Amino acid sequence: MKRTTIAAAMLSLVIAAPVRAETPRELLLDAAFDTHDKANALKRIDQAQGAATAQLARTPADRDARLSMAMAVGYRAKLTRSRGEAMSAKRLFDGLAATDPRDPEAAAAVGCWHLDSVIELGGMIAGMALGAKKATGLAAMDRAVALGGGRAMFPGLAGLLRIAIDPADARGRALIDMTTRAQTPEKVDKLFQRSAAAVLAQLRAGRGELAQELAKELLPFGKVKR
């Protein structure tokens, strides 16, 4: 009888315990790396943007919410190939980087916007259609790595972007190698460290083309069919 009572009490506690809502960052991370279906990815992005909007309504100066909002716009632009949203995302990223030049996440967002556009469209078309520039992207990513405090996410993202553009990029390989030894305080850091190890194995084996394709696949939405 006592066991039944205890079990019932424990069950009631589990049922009554509040379920923690996913943060905008968690929703975006799931959409970018764990969702392989475009419709579901867009749904997660919409949820993230809604959560970020609600957060900003409560605390308008919340920088993390502003970055999440900008990322949601940029991610949707990538999946829907919307030039308008791509340009909106660029303005938001540039604004965040301008207000805090020492923010590695803002620098990475700017760099990723430029380099991902080059990967998607090719350098010439990306430049003509969006104003994306490889040199600007590389400089922003190098700044993010320098400011990133040794976290794996920053050299990992920078390295994957470089290898996705050119598997013979020596700086890209060095960044990938750096990532395998970098700090992993967050889930996203562990994710990029695993990705870097997989790409590095291909590079060490002399399989540059496979490394390039793998790098593209391991970038945000690389596994989503569009």
GIURTA-V364374 format. One record per residue. N is the residue number from 1. RES is the residue in three letters. BURIAL is 1 if it has 9 or more other ideal C-beta (glycine too) atoms within 8 Angstrom, else 0. Layout:
N:RES:BURIAL + N:RES:BURIAL
//
This chain:
1:MET:0 + 2:LYS:0 + 3:ARG:0 + 4:THR:0 + 5:THR:0 + 6:ILE:0 + 7:ALA:0 + 8:ALA:0 + 9:ALA:0 + 10:MET:0 + 11:LEU:0 + 12:SER:0 + 13:LEU:0 + 14:VAL:0 + 15:ILE:0 + 16:ALA:0 + 17:ALA:0 + 18:PRO:0 + 19:VAL:0 + 20:ARG:0 + 21:ALA:0 + 22:GLU:0 + 23:THR:0 + 24:PRO:1 + 25:ARG:1 + 26:GLU:0 + 27:LEU:1 + 28:LEU:1 + 29:LEU:1 + 30:ASP:1 + 31:ALA:1 + 32:ALA:1 + 33:PHE:1 + 34:ASP:0 + 35:THR:1 + 36:HIS:0 + 37:ASP:0 + 38:LYS:1 + 39:ALA:0 + 40:ASN:1 + 41:ALA:1 + 42:LEU:1 + 43:LYS:0 + 44:ARG:1 + 45:ILE:1 + 46:ASP:1 + 47:GLN:1 + 48:ALA:1 + 49:GLN:1 + 50:GLY:0 + 51:ALA:1 + 52:ALA:1 + 53:THR:1 + 54:ALA:0 + 55:GLN:1 + 56:LEU:1 + 57:ALA:0 + 58:ARG:0 + 59:THR:0 + 60:PRO:0 + 61:ALA:0 + 62:ASP:1 + 63:ARG:1 + 64:ASP:0 + 65:ALA:1 + 66:ARG:1 + 67:LEU:1 + 68:SER:1 + 69:MET:1 + 70:ALA:1 + 71:MET:1 + 72:ALA:1 + 73:VAL:1 + 74:GLY:1 + 75:TYR:1 + 76:ARG:1 + 77:ALA:1 + 78:LYS:1 + 79:LEU:1 + 80:THR:0 + 81:ARG:0 + 82:SER:0 + 83:ARG:1 + 84:GLY:0 + 85:GLU:1 + 86:ALA:1 + 87:MET:1 + 88:SER:1 + 89:ALA:1 + 90:LYS:1 + 91:ARG:0 + 92:LEU:1 + 93:PHE:1 + 94:ASP:1 + 95:GLY:0 + 96:LEU:1 + 97:ALA:1 + 98:ALA:0 + 99:THR:0 + 100:ASP:0 + 101:PRO:0 + 102:ARG:0 + 103:ASP:1 + 104:PRO:1 + 105:GLU:0 + 106:ALA:1 + 107:ALA:1 + 108:ALA:1 + 109:ALA:1 + 110:VAL:1 + 111:GLY:1 + 112:CYS:1 + 113:TRP:1 + 114:HIS:1 + 115:LEU:1 + 116:ASP:1 + 117:SER:1 + 118:VAL:1 + 119:ILE:1 + 120:GLU:0 + 121:LEU:1 + 122:GLY:0 + 123:GLY:0 + 124:MET:0 + 125:ILE:0 + 126:ALA:1 + 127:GLY:1 + 128:MET:0 + 129:ALA:0 + 130:LEU:1 + 131:GLY:0 + 132:ALA:1 + 133:LYS:0 + 134:LYS:1 + 135:ALA:0 + 136:THR:1 + 137:GLY:1 + 138:LEU:1 + 139:ALA:1 + 140:ALA:1 + 141:MET:1 + 142:ASP:1 + 143:ARG:1 + 144:ALA:1 + 145:VAL:1 + 146:ALA:0 + 147:LEU:1 + 148:GLY:1 + 149:GLY:0 + 150:GLY:0 + 151:ARG:1 + 152:ALA:1 + 153:MET:1 + 154:PHE:1 + 155:PRO:1 + 156:GLY:1 + 157:LEU:1 + 158:ALA:1 + 159:GLY:1 + 160:LEU:1 + 161:LEU:1 + 162:ARG:1 + 163:ILE:1 + 164:ALA:1 + 165:ILE:1 + 166:ASP:0 + 167:PRO:1 + 168:ALA:0 + 169:ASP:1 + 170:ALA:0 + 171:ARG:0 + 172:GLY:1 + 173:ARG:1 + 174:ALA:1 + 175:LEU:1 + 176:ILE:1 + 177:ASP:1 + 178:MET:1 + 179:THR:1 + 180:THR:1 + 181:ARG:0 + 182:ALA:1 + 183:GLN:0 + 184:THR:1 + 185:PRO:0 + 186:GLU:0 + 187:LYS:0 + 188:VAL:0 + 189:ASP:1 + 190:LYS:1 + 191:LEU:1 + 192:PHE:1 + 193:GLN:1 + 194:ARG:0 + 195:SER:1 + 196:ALA:1 + 197:ALA:1 + 198:ALA:1 + 199:VAL:1 + 200:LEU:1 + 201:ALA:0 + 202:GLN:1 + 203:LEU:1 + 204:ARG:0 + 205:ALA:0 + 206:GLY:0 + 207:ARG:0 + 208:GLY:1 + 209:GLU:0 + 210:LEU:0 + 211:ALA:1 + 212:GLN:1 + 213:GLU:0 + 214:LEU:1 + 215:ALA:1 + 216:LYS:1 + 217:GLU:0 + 218:LEU:1 + 219:LEU:1 + 220:PRO:0 + 221:PHE:1 + 222:GLY:0 + 223:LYS:0 + 224:VAL:1 + 225:LYS:0 + 226:ARG:0
//
